[in-house]
Amino acid sequence: MAIAGKAGKWAISEYPMMKRRLIYLVVVLVMICLLPLVGIGYWGSGRLLFPERRVLQDYHRKILEDPQRFGISVQDYEGPQKTPCLMVEPSTEPREAKKGRVARELLAGKGQDLRPWGEVRGTLILLHGRSGRK
């Protein structure tokens, strides 16, 4: 016999133990799905916010040992909150500077008006990214 207002003979409200198990199953499934997502998010944010420092390569050392040879001047300074930074500016009297000379020749060949060596036109800020500078 059906009682008026009931959803039928298998209504879940008639079986409180079944209702608890269903809720428990849903909660467990949600946790199983969320835990890996939270773990991956935590791991990924750590790599994004604190990337591993790359080891200086030999060509980096060459440039830092004799920056004038490569057409640049490098100065150490501390930025806001004692952040170590390097100020890299073009040298007014470059020596070798092969890449700089090639770039200037290409630009001059395309009719660009070139300013004298070492003239600073603006500031470029290089930030770290997940896999190096950006």
For each residue, the residues with C-beta under 8 A, 3 or more apart:
1:
2: 6 8 9
3: 6
4:
5:
6: 2 3 11 14
7: 10 11 13
8: 2 11
9: 2
10: 7 14
11: 6 7 8 14
12: 15 18 19 22
13: 7 16 19
14: 6 10 11
15: 12 18 19
16: 13 19 20
17: 20 21
18: 12 15 21 22
19: 12 13 15 16 22 23
20: 16 17 23 24
21: 17 18 24 25
22: 12 18 19 25 26
23: 19 20 26 27
24: 20 21 27 28
25: 21 22 28 29
26: 22 23 29 30
27: 23 24 30 31
28: 24 25 31 32
29: 25 26 32 33
30: 26 27 33 34
31: 27 28 34 35
32: 28 29 35
33: 29 30 36 37
34: 30 31 37 38
35: 31 32 38 39
36: 33 39 40
37: 33 34 40 41
38: 34 35 41 42
39: 35 36 42 43
40: 36 37 43 44
41: 37 38 44 45
42: 38 39 45 46
43: 39 40 46 47
44: 40 41 47 48
45: 41 42 48 49
46: 42 43 49 50
47: 43 44 50 51 52 130
48: 44 45 51 130
49: 45 46
50: 46 47
51: 47 48 128 129 130 131
52: 47
53:
54: 132
55:
56: 60 61 64
57: 60 61
58: 61 62
59: 62 63
60: 56 57 63 64
61: 56 57 58 64 65
62: 58 59 65 66
63: 59 60 66 67 70 72
64: 56 60 61 67 74
65: 61 62
66: 62 63 69 70
67: 63 64 70 72 73 74 88 91
68: 71 72 73 91 93 94 95
69: 66 94 95 96 97
70: 63 66 67 94 96 97 99 100
71: 68 90 91 94 95 96 97 99 100 117
72: 63 67 68 88 89 90 91 94
73: 67 68 88 89 90 91
74: 64 67 86 87 88
75: 86 87 89
76: 84 85 86 87
77: 85 86 87
78: 82 83 84 85
79: 82 83 84 85
80: 83
81:
82: 78 79
83: 78 79 80
84: 76 78 79
85: 76 77 78 79
86: 74 75 76 77
87: 74 75 76 77
88: 67 72 73 74
89: 72 73 75 118 120
90: 71 72 73 94 100 117 118 119 120
91: 67 68 71 72 73 94 97 117 118
92: 116 117 118
93: 68 117 118
94: 68 69 70 71 72 90 91 97 100 101 117 118
95: 68 69 71
96: 69 70 71
97: 69 70 71 91 94 100 101
98: 101 102
99: 70 71 102 103
100: 70 71 90 94 97 103 104
101: 94 97 98 104 105
102: 98 99 105 106
103: 99 100 106 107
104: 100 101 107 108 114
105: 101 102 108 109
106: 102 103 109 110
107: 103 104 110 112 114
108: 104 105 111 112 114
109: 105 106
110: 106 107
111: 108
112: 107 108
113:
114: 104 107 108
115: 119 121
116: 92 119
117: 71 90 91 92 93 94
118: 89 90 91 92 93 94
119: 90 115 116
120: 89 90 123
121: 115
122:
123: 120
124:
125:
126: 133 134
127: 133 134
128: 51 132 133 134
129: 51 132 133 134
130: 47 48 51
131: 51
132: 54 128 129
133: 126 127 128 129
134: 126 127 128 129
